[in-house]
């Protein structure tokens, strides 16, 4: 895709820099002193950022970094992309209302038509949309409310490794136990967890097609067994690619089976596309890899073109809630809607879904080559530009599938060495042992090669330390 590399904006070139040494900037010191103990990213990525363009950010000391975090996947077109900036400036120049609650405007109507235009035909024909508070977690809260009202049931099924947000309802769906421990009992206790098709560490100790078959058999038995102890749920919520859980793609046959089972039993299938949506996985939506039609899709992050925006798109049969059943003050962000339309136009015009697929394959190729020399790279997985590398201890005791254990000590070292070489990556997965890559979708082949080289240097340095 020739236009992707030509339009990938870069900061002015600088002379080669020494390894980044961690700063004692006054900004960082004040942040540490004054911000909440709940802050997370600054603990592992201690940067005070000054400006950004494309895939690059620059700190207050003038050092440049390749950003493979990109707002946790929010920045589909990277930082300050010209089409996004132009859309925001046009809203301001035209004196459009910036805040409209859920009153409509030409900008909002255009965004809805653009959003519906990229939905699969079978979903678009009966789609409804609800604008939520401007975070993904509120979209999840709305989806739960929607399904429970429409079905009259309260139980919800979620999956091991899931991440759907940090509000009380969404947190009850989270696989990770850490954030829940301090809270004791959650407000929402009507959630039960199911095994996710994590191929590298199959919950049934099988992996591959056998693991998928066992998983689907377990699900069918759960729904059909009158002694299962699990009441028929209002909904099943799933990520087609688990992000925070470790960049784990659900097998497409498993997703098709999940859709078949939920449809047979009148259970709403909610697919969380908050991180995976808008071309990141090589399709406009990650569920399209399986060719399924969910009942509900939650969307946020990239849909606002870097500004806060969240929606729930759902099938008409679920539209049983009354006026005001889900509300919020900041549902009418006109700049985010204008930026979102600009992103959709650009994604389609430049076929960034195909570009993301190609660049993801290119990065995976580099990583697999590195894996041949370093068995500490246990599993390389994901879809498109939503990739993860699970770091392992080759000397540790193997699991039922013969895979060594996750190495929680190595991952932070690799992340730190990446940062010292001007590469921002994040960790996730079980034990925080997965290095995650979420670069902007405009990244070029040459930039992918540079990311891979910096990562390889970081792995070597971390292992030598």
TASUL-V476505 format. One record per residue. N is the residue number from 0. RES is the residue in one letter. SS is DSSP state (@ for helix, = for strand, . for the rest). PSI is psi as a letter, one per 40 degrees, with the letter a starting at -180 (999 if undefined). Layout:
n: (N	N)
res: (RES	RES)
ss: (SS	SS)
psi: (PSI	PSI)
This chain:
n: (0	1	2	3	4	5	6	7	8	9	10	11	12	13	14	15	16	17	18	19	20	21	22	23	24	25	26	27	28	29	30	31	32	33	34	35	36	37	38	39	40	41	42	43	44	45	46	47	48	49	50	51	52	53	54	55	56	57	58	59	60	61	62	63	64	65	66	67	68	69	70	71	72	73	74	75	76	77	78	79	80	81	82	83	84	85	86	87	88	89	90	91	92	93	94	95	96	97	98	99	100	101	102	103	104	105	106	107	108	109	110	111	112	113	114	115	116	117	118	119	120	121	122	123	124	125	126	127	128	129	130	131	132	133	134	135	136	137	138	139	140	141	142	143	144	145	146	147	148	149	150	151	152	153	154	155	156	157	158	159	160	161	162	163	164	165	166	167	168	169	170	171	172	173	174	175	176	177	178	179	180	181	182	183	184	185	186	187	188	189	190	191	192	193	194	195	196	197	198	199	200	201	202	203	204	205	206	207	208	209	210	211	212	213	214	215	216	217	218	219	220	221	222	223	224	225	226	227	228	229	230	231	232	233	234	235	236	237	238	239	240	241	242	243	244	245	246	247	248	249	250	251	252	253	254	255	256	257	258	259	260	261	262	263	264	265	266	267	268	269	270	271	272	273	274	275	276	277	278	279	280	281	282	283	284	285	286	287	288	289	290	291	292	293	294	295	296	297	298	299	300	301	302	303	304	305	306	307	308	309	310	311	312	313	314	315	316	317	318	319	320	321	322	323	324	325	326	327	328	329	330	331	332	333	334	335	336	337	338	339	340	341	342	343	344	345	346	347	348	349	350	351	352	353	354	355	356	357	358	359	360	361	362	363	364	365	366	367	368	369	370	371	372	373	374	375	376	377	378	379	380	381	382	383	384	385	386	387	388	389	390	391	392	393	394	395	396	397	398	399	400	401	402	403	404	405	406	407	408	409	410	411	412	413	414	415	416	417	418	419	420	421	422	423	424	425	426	427	428	429	430	431	432	433	434	435	436	437	438	439	440	441	442	443	444	445	446	447	448	449	450	451	452	453	454	455	456	457	458	459	460	461	462	463	464)
res: (X	X	X	X	X	X	X	X	X	X	X	X	X	X	X	X	X	X	X	X	X	X	X	X	X	X	X	X	X	X	X	X	X	X	X	X	X	X	X	X	X	X	X	X	X	X	X	X	X	X	X	X	X	X	X	X	X	X	X	X	X	X	X	X	X	X	X	X	X	X	X	X	X	X	X	X	X	X	X	X	X	X	X	X	X	X	X	X	X	X	X	X	X	X	X	X	X	X	X	X	X	X	X	X	X	X	X	X	X	X	X	X	X	X	X	X	X	X	X	X	X	X	X	X	X	X	X	X	X	X	X	X	X	X	X	X	X	X	X	X	X	X	X	X	X	X	X	X	X	X	X	X	X	X	X	X	X	X	X	X	X	X	X	X	X	X	X	X	X	X	X	X	X	X	X	X	X	X	X	X	X	X	X	X	X	X	X	X	X	X	X	X	X	X	X	X	X	X	X	X	X	X	X	X	X	X	X	X	X	X	X	X	X	X	X	X	X	X	X	X	X	X	X	X	X	X	X	X	X	X	X	X	X	X	X	X	X	X	X	X	X	X	X	X	X	X	X	X	X	X	X	X	X	X	X	X	X	X	X	X	X	X	X	X	X	X	X	X	X	X	X	X	X	X	X	X	X	X	X	X	X	X	X	X	X	X	X	X	X	X	X	X	X	X	X	X	X	X	X	X	X	X	X	X	X	X	X	X	X	X	X	X	X	X	X	X	X	X	X	X	X	X	X	X	X	X	X	X	X	X	X	X	X	X	X	X	X	X	X	X	X	X	X	X	X	X	X	X	X	X	X	X	X	X	X	X	X	X	X	X	X	X	X	X	X	X	X	X	X	X	X	X	X	X	X	X	X	X	X	X	X	X	X	X	X	X	X	X	X	X	X	X	X	X	X	X	X	X	X	X	X	X	X	X	X	X	X	X	X	X	X	X	X	X	X	X	X	X	X	X	X	X	X	X	X	X	X	X	X	X	X	X	X	X	X	X	X	X	X	X	X	X	X	X	X	X	X	X	X	X	X	X	X	X	X	X	X	X	X	X	X	X	X	X	X)
ss: (.	@	@	@	@	@	@	.	.	.	.	.	.	.	.	.	.	.	.	.	.	.	.	.	.	@	@	@	@	@	@	@	@	@	.	.	.	.	.	.	@	@	@	@	.	.	.	.	=	=	=	=	=	=	.	=	=	=	=	.	.	.	.	=	=	=	=	.	.	@	@	@	@	.	.	.	.	.	=	.	.	@	@	@	@	@	@	@	@	@	@	@	@	.	.	.	.	.	.	.	.	.	.	.	.	@	@	@	@	@	@	@	@	@	@	@	@	.	.	.	@	@	@	@	.	.	=	=	=	=	=	.	.	.	.	@	@	@	@	@	@	@	@	@	@	@	@	@	@	@	@	.	.	.	.	=	=	=	=	.	.	.	.	.	.	.	.	@	@	@	@	.	.	.	.	.	.	@	@	@	@	.	.	.	.	.	.	.	.	.	=	=	=	=	.	.	.	.	@	@	@	.	.	.	.	.	.	@	@	@	@	@	@	@	@	@	@	@	@	@	@	@	@	@	.	.	.	.	.	.	.	.	.	.	=	=	=	=	.	.	=	=	.	.	.	.	.	=	=	.	.	@	@	@	@	@	@	@	@	@	@	@	@	@	.	.	.	=	=	=	=	=	.	.	.	.	.	.	.	.	.	.	.	.	.	@	@	@	@	.	.	.	.	.	.	=	=	=	=	.	@	@	@	@	.	.	.	.	.	.	=	=	=	=	=	@	@	@	.	.	.	.	.	.	.	.	.	.	.	.	.	.	.	@	@	@	@	@	@	@	@	@	@	@	@	@	@	@	@	.	.	@	@	@	@	@	@	@	@	@	@	@	@	@	@	@	@	@	@	@	@	@	@	.	.	.	=	=	=	=	=	=	=	.	.	=	=	=	=	=	=	=	.	.	.	.	.	.	.	.	.	.	.	.	.	=	.	@	@	@	@	@	@	@	@	@	@	@	@	@	.	.	=	=	.	=	=	=	.	@	@	@	.	=	=	=	=	.	.	.	.	.	.	.	@	@	@	@	@	@	@	@	@	@	@	@	@	@	@	@	@	@	@	@	.)
psi: (g	d	d	d	d	d	e	h	i	i	i	h	i	i	i	h	i	i	h	h	h	h	i	f	i	d	d	d	d	d	d	d	d	d	i	i	e	e	i	c	d	d	d	d	g	g	i	h	i	d	i	i	h	b	e	i	i	h	i	e	e	e	i	i	i	h	g	f	d	f	f	f	e	d	g	d	e	a	h	f	i	d	d	d	d	d	d	d	d	d	d	d	d	e	f	i	h	e	h	e	b	f	i	i	i	d	d	d	d	d	d	d	d	d	d	d	d	e	i	i	d	d	d	d	d	f	i	i	h	h	h	i	i	f	i	d	d	d	d	d	d	d	d	d	d	d	d	d	d	d	e	e	i	d	i	h	h	a	i	h	e	i	h	e	i	e	i	d	d	d	d	e	e	h	d	h	d	d	e	d	d	e	e	b	h	i	d	h	e	f	h	i	i	i	h	i	g	g	d	d	g	h	e	e	f	d	i	a	d	d	d	d	d	d	d	d	d	d	d	d	d	d	d	d	h	e	e	d	e	h	i	h	i	d	i	h	h	i	h	d	h	h	c	d	e	f	f	h	h	h	h	d	d	d	d	d	d	d	d	d	d	d	d	d	e	f	h	h	h	h	h	h	f	d	d	e	i	f	e	d	e	e	i	d	i	d	e	d	d	e	f	i	h	i	d	h	h	h	h	a	b	e	e	e	f	e	i	h	i	i	i	h	h	i	i	d	d	e	g	e	i	i	h	e	d	h	i	i	d	g	e	f	g	d	d	d	d	d	d	d	d	d	d	d	d	d	d	d	d	e	f	e	d	d	d	d	d	d	d	d	d	d	d	d	d	d	d	d	d	d	d	d	d	g	e	e	g	d	h	h	i	a	h	b	f	g	i	i	h	h	h	i	h	d	e	i	h	i	a	d	e	e	h	i	i	i	g	d	d	d	d	d	d	d	d	d	d	d	d	d	e	f	h	h	i	i	i	a	a	h	e	f	e	h	h	h	h	f	i	i	e	e	h	i	d	d	d	d	d	d	d	d	d	d	d	d	d	d	d	d	d	d	d	e	999)
